[in-house]
């Protein structure tokens, strides 16, 4: 009876090993940003239809200014 190895060996490239800390840090920054209530407000407003925005007196281009207020600079 023959035996077959079923364990796969995964090798990471040098580039992916070197990039891993930066990817982790970037994901951490994204997670912090997504927890911000202003971001959640922008996501909510973006999910509304144009008609729903109009009822609130907004247009699609107003979402960032409405959500981020004084901290939003163009």
SULMO-V736345 format. One record per backbone hydrogen bond with DSSP energy under -1.0 kcal/mol. NH is the residue of the N-H (numbers start at 0). CO is the residue of the C=O. If there is no record, write none. Layout:
# SULMO-V736345
NH&CO / NH&CO
This chain:
# SULMO-V736345
16&12 / 17&13 / 18&14 / 19&15 / 22&18 / 23&19 / 24&20 / 25&21 / 26&22 / 27&23 / 28&24 / 29&25 / 30&26 / 31&27 / 32&28 / 33&29 / 35&32 / 39&35 / 40&36 / 41&37 / 42&38 / 43&39 / 44&40 / 45&41 / 46&42 / 47&44 / 52&48 / 53&49 / 54&50 / 55&51 / 56&53 / 57&52 / 61&58 / 62&59 / 65&61 / 66&62 / 67&63 / 68&64 / 70&67 / 71&68
